[in-house]
């Protein structure tokens, strides 16, 4: 074990009418999980490598952080987790704290058993895209991202510029384990950048990558900016994929990014190809200035004219690239999983939890330091109402009264195994919607999962630690 310095859109859900006057809806939420990185640095106290197996059906202690009533109807914001090599846990989220204000919050814990009082790292306006014809503009979210190594904590988010001038992608750095953050700086140089649906990755040695969708050319296209390990600033943004002429890529699905140990950057997004909206991956090898690809994860599986607001997730284990995502090729939202050798980028796909009924979404992956691959996703706990239409760009909720909810699920693929083990619901709650999970794993094997939860008490960010058991139980 390494050491370190220590120091869809078209389906929405119904909720109980008593929750908020007029009802409230929640949808599919974004979160990215960052893989751990092996970096030889000053030694941190060694911790035994834990097991990826879950001991019971019950999660450990939960911590709840209430959100604003203005967040109840939001369908995009999500919490983000990171754990450093000494097991310190970091949590960030964004909240609409006023009609024209969005705040990024941050908290930390020495080991996940107790968290500091949340504090505001950023307060900014609420950017809304210009209206087009009869189509009203859309709010862009902050969607924070985290990475942690030793005493360094990185927090990135989308920042609304004054006077609704646009969105910048900002990064703030803490060198004292999250006690304080320096002033945020933009990760892109282009004055016309309009970063949204962002992702973030940190690689070996401290190389950073920020990825986003950008409408500077009239349609949403995928851009990235990289800060080399020995640099103090990001380089010029690079076009990852332009998409179809005049259409770009799927305009409102989050992106994903991760580094392999050899320094290759992988970027995933929902592409548009002859009306099919499937996941594709591009990559930037060390020393290259242009991205290769895109490589299709599946070939023309889901033909759809809307935007599901549900993006991919990436993880690298050894020489294998793993991807998770949602599509509704069968007419129902389902979570899928695919793997490919990085040598040929030919993916083999299957359902993540084929035996479960109902709808699924927002699958996220995390590769831990031992080579185990963890997955979380949201899954319906009852029959969800069908959308009014499967076409177009749907945002409104269906009629209330179904009583359906969602629960966050967890499974792990132990190192060397070809498939995920048993699926467990982490902390199901009758009538609640648990959405947009994030996952991080400490060096000693402790698994932390955060999600947004909407119930009759309102909406909150919830974080929970999962139990672990003897490693041999994984293979039974």
N, C-alpha and C positions, 0 to 999 in steps of 0.2 A: 504494500500500500504506500502511496506517495505521502510525502510530508509537506508542510507549509508553515508559513509564519502565522503565529497565533496572536494574538494580542487581544319552409325553411325560410333566413329572413321570412320565408313564406309560411311557416307554421309558428304560431305563438301559443302560449299556454293560458288557460283560464285559472283564476284564483277566486277565493271566496269573496262574495260581494261585500262582506263586512270589513275586508282589509282596508280599502280606501274608497271614499265616496265615488261612485261611478265605476268602480272596478279597476283592476290593474292587471297588466300582462307582463310576462317575462318571456324571454326567448333563449337563444343560444348564445353563450358567452365566450369571450376570447381569453385565453391565457396561454402563455408559452412556458415551457420548462427548459431550463438550461442544464446541459450535462456537466458533470464534474470534470475537472481538468487536472492532469498530473503535472505538477511543476516542482522540481527540486528546489526547496528554499529552506529557511531556518526551520528546525524540527519543531513540530507541535506534539504535545503528548499523544502517544500512540493509543488508538482505541481498537478493540477487537472488531474484526469485520462481522457485521451482523448478518442474519439470515434474511432472505427476501420473502420468507413465508409468514403468513398471518396466523396468529395463534387462535383467535376467536373471531366470532362474527361481530364483535363489538369494538368500536374505535375507542381510543384513549380519551383523555380530557379534551373538551372543546373550548375554544375561546371565540367569543362573538364580538364583532365591532359594528354597531348599528350604522346604517346608511341614512341619507337624507330622504324624506318623502318624495323629493324630486327624482330620486333614483329608482323608484318603484317600477316605473314603466320603461326604464332603460333596458335595451336588449344587447348591448355591446360591451360595456365596461366589465372588468374582471379583476380579481386579485392576482397577485404574482408572488411566488415564494422563491427563496434561495437559502441554501445552507452552506456555511463555509467548512473548511477542513477540520475545524475544532468543534463542530456541531452547533455553532450559533445559528439561530434561525432568523431570517429577515422576511418581512411581509410588507407589501405595498399595494395600494389600490387608489382609485380615483372616485370622487363623488361630486355630483352636481349640488353644490352648497348654496346656490342662488340661481335665479332665473338667467343671470348672465355671468355666472361664476362656476368654475370647476376647480376643485382642489385635489392635489395629489398628497396622500397620507402615507406615512411610513412608521413601522414599529419593529422592534427586535426582541429577541429572547435569548438568554444564555444557553438554553437547552430545549426550548419548546414547552416547558411546564408553566411559565408565566411570561407575559409580554409587557413591555413598557406601555405607558399611555401613548396612543397615536399622536403624531405631530404632523403639521402641515409642512411639506417641503416646497410646494409651489401652489400659488393661487393665480389663476389666469381667467380670461374671458371664455366664452363658448363660441367657437367658430362654427358658422353655418355656410355651406356651399351656396353659390348664387343659384337662384331659381332659373329653370330652363322651360320656357313656354308655360304650360299648365302644371309642370312638375315643381313643387316647392323644394327649397334647398334642404339639405340634410346636415344635422349636427355631426361633427367629428369628435371622437372621444380621445381621452388622454392615454388609455391603455398602457399603464406603466410596465416596465421590464426590469428585472434585477439580475445581477451576477455578483458573487462574493468569492474572494480568495484571500485568506489571511485577514489582515486588517483593512483591506480594500473592499469597499462595497460600491457598486456601480448602479445607478438608478437612471433609467431613460424613459421618456414619455413624450407624447405629442402636446405641444404648447401652442395655444391660440395667440396669434399676434394681435396687437391693439387695432381697434377700429375695423374688426373683421377682415383684416388684410390677408389672412391666410393662416397656415399651420406650419410650425417648424418642429423638427425632431430634435429634442434637447437631451443632454446627458450631464448628470451631476455626479461627482466623485467624492466619496468619503474615505479618508485614510486613517480613521480612528474607529473602525468597526461600526460605523453608522451613528456615532454620537453627533457628528456634524457633517454637513455636506457643503462643498464649495459651490460657487456660482455656476448655474447651468450654462452649457455652451452648445451651439448648434452642431450637428453631425454632418451637415451638408453645406456646400458653398453656393449653390445656385440660388439666385435671387427669386427665381420663379418656382422654386420647390414648394410643393403643397403636400407634405408628408402625412399619410394616414394608413391605417391597417398595417401597423408596424410590427417588426420583430427584431430580435437582438441576440447576439452570440458573443462569447468570449472564448478564445482558443489558447493553446499552449503558449507560454511566454508573455501573455497579455495582449495578443492581437484581438482587435474588436471589429465587429461588423454590425452595421445598422441597415435594415432593409425596410422598404415601405412601398406603398402604391402612390403614384404621383400623376396628377392630371395636367401637367404643364403643356402637354402636346395635344390636348383636347379629349383624350381618353385615358383611363387608368392604365399605367404601365408600371412594371416592377423596376425599382432602382435600389442600389446598394452603395454604401460608403464604407471603406475599410481603413482602420488605423493600425498600421504595422506595430509589431511588438516593441520596436525601438523608437517609435515616433511619439510626438506629443499632440499631434493633430490628425484629423481624418483627411484622407486624400479626396480628390474630386469624385463626385458621385458617378456611378457607372450604370448604364442601362443593362439590366439583367435580361429582360425580355420585353419586346414592344407589343406582343400580342397581335391579334388580327388587325389589318388596316382599318382604321375608323372605329374599331371596337375595343382594342386593347385586350386586357385580361378581365376576368370577373371583377367588377369594380368595387365590391364591398365585402370581400372575404379577406380575413387576415392572412398574412404571409408567415413563413417559418424559416429559421436559419440555424445552422449548427456548423461547427468546425470538426473535421477529423483530426487525428493526432498528427498527420503529415502536413497539416496546415491548409488542406483543401476546404473551401467554404461551400456548403450546400445551401441552396435557397429553394423553398417550395412555395407554390402558389396555385390558385385555381385558374386554369387556363380557359380560353375559349377557342374551340376548334370545330368549325362547321356546325355551330349550335350546341355542341357538347361542352359541358362545364366540368372537366375532370382535372385532377391534380397532376402537376408536372414539376420536375426538379431541374434546376440549372446548377452548374458548379463553376467555381473559380479556383484553379490550381495555383499553388505558390509560384510567383513570378509572372503569371498571366495578367493581362490587362483587360481581357474580354471573357465573358462567361461562355462556357460550352452548354449545348442543349438548346431548348429544353428536352428532357427525357420524359416521356409520358409514363406515369405510374400505372394507369390502365388505359386501354385503347377505346375511346368513344363509348363510354359506359352510360353516361347520364346526359340526356338531351333535355335542356331546361333553359327557359328564357328569362328567369329571374335571378336573384342573387341570394343564396341561402345564409349569408353572414356566418359561415362556419368554415374555417380554414384548416390547413394541414398542420401536422406536428412532425418533427424530425428527431432522430437519434442515430448515432453511429456506435456500433459495437464491433471492435476489431476491424475487419475488412467488409463489414456488412452495413448498408444503409437501410434504416427502417423508417417507414412513413405510416402515419395514421390519419384518417380523415372521415368525413361523412359524405354520403351521397344517397340519392333516392331513386336509383335505377329501377327498383322494384315497385316504386310508387309510395314507399315508406322510407323515412329517414333511417339509415342504418350506419353504424360505425364499421370501417374497414381498416385492414392492416396489410402492408406489403413490405417485402424485403428484397434487396438486390445486392449482389456483389458490386463493390465500387469499381471493379475491373471492367464489367460489361454493362452495368446500369440497366439490367433487364429484370423487371420486378415480377414477383409472384404474389398475388393478392388473395385475401380471403376475409370473411367477416370476423370482426373482433370478438363478438359474442353471439354466434349464430343460433344458439339454443334458446335465446331469450325472445319473448314476444315484445311487440310495441315498438316505440321509436327510440332512437339513440342520437347522440351528437357530441360535438366538441371533444373528441378524443385527444389526449395528450400523452406523450411518451417521455420517459426519463431513463437514461442509461447510467447506472451507478458505477462507483469506482471498481467494484468487483466484477463487472461485466454482466450483471443482471439487468433486464429490461422491464421497467415498470410502466403500466398503462392505467389511466383513469379516463372516465367518460361519464356522461349523464345518460340516464335511461328512464323511460316512462314507467310509472308504477300503476297505471290504469289506462283505460282507453282514452286517448286524446282526441279532441274534436278535429275533424277534417278541415283544411283551409277552404275558403270560399272559391279559390281558384289556384291552379298550379302554375299559372303563367304570370308574367309581369313581376313587379318589384313590390312584394307584399310586406306590410309592416303592421297592419291592424290585427287585433286579437279577434278570434271567433266569439260566438255567444258564450256567456258564462254558464256554469251549472253542471259541468261534466264531473267535477270532483277529482280529476286526474292530477297527478303530480309527477315529479322527477326525483330520482335519487342518484348520487354519485357512486359509480362502481369502480372497483380496483381489481387488477390482476397482475401477475408477474411472470415473466419468462426467465427462469434461472439460467445462469451462464451454461452454455453448451447444450441447452435443450431446444427443440425445434418449435415448441408451441407454448402458449400461455397456460398457466395452471388455472385452478378453480377461480371463478369470479365471485366477488363478495360485494354487497352493498355496504358502504362504509358506515353511514349513520342515517338510515332511512327514517323519514318522519311523515306520518300520514297527512296528506293534504298540502305538503310543502313542495316547492320547486327548488331543487338544488341544481345549480347550473354553473357553467364555465369553470371547471376545476383546474387547479394548478398543482403540480407535484414536485417535491424535492426530497432527496435522500441524503442523510448524513453519512460520514465515513464509517460509523459503527452500525449502519444498517437501519437506523430509525427512519421511518417513512412519514413525511408530513404532507398533508393534502389540504388545500384551501378551496373554497367555493363561495359563490353567492347563494344566499338562501332567502326565499320569499315565503312567508307564511302569514297567519292572521295577525301576528304582532308587528309586521312590517318587513323590511328588507335589511339584511346584515351580511357582512363578510364573516365566514366561519372558517377556522383552522383547527385541524385535529391531527394528533399523532396516532399512527397505527401500531398495534402490538406486533412483536416478532416472536418466532419460536425456533426450535432446533432446525438446523439447515437440512438435515436428512429428511424432514417431513415434506420438503418441497417435491421430492421425487416419488412420493408414495401415490 
